[in-house]
Amino acid sequence: MGKTIKVLVVGCGNMGSSHARAYHKLKGFELVALVDRNAATREKLSEELGGVDQFDDFDTALMAKKPDAVAICTYPGTHAVLTLKALESGAHVFCEKPLAPNIKDAETMVAAAKKHNKKLVIGYILRVHPSWKKFIEIARGLGKPLVMRMNLNQQSSGKTWRTHMRILESMSPIVDCGVHYVDVMCQMTRSKPVAVSAIGARLSEQIDKDMYNYGQLQVRFEDGSIGWYEVGWGPMMSEVAFFVKDVIGPKGCVNIMDAEKSGKGSDNIDSHTKTNRLKIHHAERDANDEFTKPDEILNTEDEPDHQGLCDLEQEFFLNAILQDVDLGDHLDDAVNSLKIVLACDEAVRTGKTISL
């Protein structure tokens, strides 16, 4: 396959540990170190992966290991500074979404990758998901305009709620999670978003008074398509209809079915990407306005689990490095979806519709 890529992982939480496992198993990568301030977290993962070297300081690890690539799986507020250090050291970067908490940092990160001629891949996990790619493909065949209805609410407690509260110190849920689904909407419509509006509510006194843990955004596109996305985090969230993925067009509709029947709660990471089945409804009718085609059910239960999807993301990263893949569109799309959700966050805080 060519050169083995020495990779260092920063942040050993849910996503960092999954990406570390991917690097450990995939040919072409050599996992050289784990970085995390929490000793117990990194020690447990290191032991699982055969005794990988550990550090509690990124700068020290970067100097000691001189990796070819760095995976940044920390809280979003740290993404920019860590990415810039890694790129300046000569490493390629895989950075978890969202790219940054603001556009200035995001554009600085992209510019630095271009300046140093290094690859920067953003963790948009749904882009490598076979069933989600099929979902998007079917949606594109439904005609225009599209109506896109999506949500992912998480009834979180314990460690997961504490993680959510850490994220909420710097970023709202419609920014952190919304980038995934706004990106999906942009792929489905292939149209320019022209305006956004949004609402939000603070449902816990444990979070800052200027932050909210529930939000809903709406996006209008140039082609007349519209989409909404709803997200809430916390112990108070309902698990009724926590996972809605439904797209309607003039020719019919397609939706992801049965995510809530998987037996896993809304805070389980596998339930966030699981599809189980796609249901396609055709709007074609005869002279009596009766439907001429039955609904179709596509079974997707053999799709990759969360770890399998992380493996696919890192295969994409490896290929981008070894084959010198042009990631211009990938980065443009990541910045674009971030701009949209940040405009939605502004709409929550100002109560105004924001033109893009």
Rosetta blueprint (number, residue, H / E / L):
1 M L
2 G L
3 K L
4 T L
5 I E
6 K E
7 V E
8 L E
9 V E
10 V E
11 G L
12 C L
13 G L
14 N H
15 M H
16 G H
17 S H
18 S H
19 H H
20 A H
21 R H
22 A H
23 Y H
24 H H
25 K H
26 L L
27 K L
28 G L
29 F E
30 E E
31 L E
32 V E
33 A E
34 L E
35 V E
36 D L
37 R L
38 N L
39 A H
40 A H
41 T H
42 R H
43 E H
44 K H
45 L H
46 S H
47 E H
48 E H
49 L L
50 G L
51 G L
52 V L
53 D L
54 Q E
55 F E
56 D L
57 D L
58 F H
59 D H
60 T H
61 A H
62 L H
63 M H
64 A H
65 K H
66 K L
67 P L
68 D L
69 A E
70 V E
71 A E
72 I E
73 C L
74 T L
75 Y L
76 P H
77 G H
78 T H
79 H H
80 A H
81 V H
82 L H
83 T H
84 L H
85 K H
86 A H
87 L H
88 E H
89 S L
90 G L
91 A L
92 H E
93 V E
94 F E
95 C E
96 E E
97 K L
98 P L
99 L L
100 A L
101 P L
102 N L
103 I H
104 K H
105 D H
106 A H
107 E H
108 T H
109 M H
110 V H
111 A H
112 A H
113 A H
114 K H
115 K H
116 H L
117 N L
118 K L
119 K L
120 L E
121 V E
122 I E
123 G E
124 Y L
125 I H
126 L H
127 R H
128 V H
129 H L
130 P H
131 S H
132 W H
133 K H
134 K H
135 F H
136 I H
137 E H
138 I H
139 A H
140 R H
141 G L
142 L L
143 G L
144 K L
145 P L
146 L L
147 V E
148 M E
149 R E
150 M E
151 N E
152 L E
153 N L
154 Q E
155 Q E
156 S L
157 S L
158 G H
159 K H
160 T H
161 W H
162 R H
163 T H
164 H H
165 M H
166 R H
167 I H
168 L L
169 E L
170 S L
171 M L
172 S L
173 P H
174 I H
175 V H
176 D H
177 C L
178 G H
179 V H
180 H H
181 Y H
182 V H
183 D H
184 V H
185 M H
186 C H
187 Q H
188 M H
189 T H
190 R L
191 S L
192 K L
193 P E
194 V E
195 A E
196 V E
197 S E
198 A E
199 I E
200 G E
201 A E
202 R L
203 L L
204 S L
205 E L
206 Q L
207 I L
208 D L
209 K L
210 D L
211 M L
212 Y L
213 N L
214 Y E
215 G E
216 Q E
217 L E
218 Q E
219 V E
220 R E
221 F E
222 E L
223 D L
224 G L
225 S L
226 I E
227 G E
228 W E
229 Y E
230 E E
231 V E
232 G E
233 W E
234 G E
235 P L
236 M L
237 M L
238 S L
239 E L
240 V L
241 A L
242 F L
243 F E
244 V E
245 K E
246 D E
247 V E
248 I E
249 G E
250 P L
251 K L
252 G E
253 C E
254 V E
255 N E
256 I E
257 M E
258 D L
259 A H
260 E H
261 K H
262 S L
263 G L
264 K L
265 G L
266 S L
267 D L
268 N L
269 I H
270 D H
271 S H
272 H H
273 T L
274 K L
275 T L
276 N L
277 R E
278 L E
279 K E
280 I E
281 H E
282 H E
283 A L
284 E L
285 R E
286 D L
287 A L
288 N L
289 D L
290 E L
291 F E
292 T L
293 K L
294 P L
295 D L
296 E E
297 I E
298 L E
299 N E
300 T L
301 E L
302 D L
303 E L
304 P L
305 D L
306 H H
307 Q H
308 G H
309 L H
310 C H
311 D H
312 L H
313 E H
314 Q H
315 E H
316 F H
317 F H
318 L H
319 N H
320 A H
321 I H
322 L H
323 Q L
324 D L
325 V L
326 D L
327 L L
328 G H
329 D H
330 H H
331 L H
332 D H
333 D H
334 A H
335 V H
336 N H
337 S H
338 L H
339 K H
340 I H
341 V H
342 L H
343 A H
344 C H
345 D H
346 E H
347 A H
348 V H
349 R H
350 T H
351 G L
352 K L
353 T L
354 I E
355 S E
356 L L
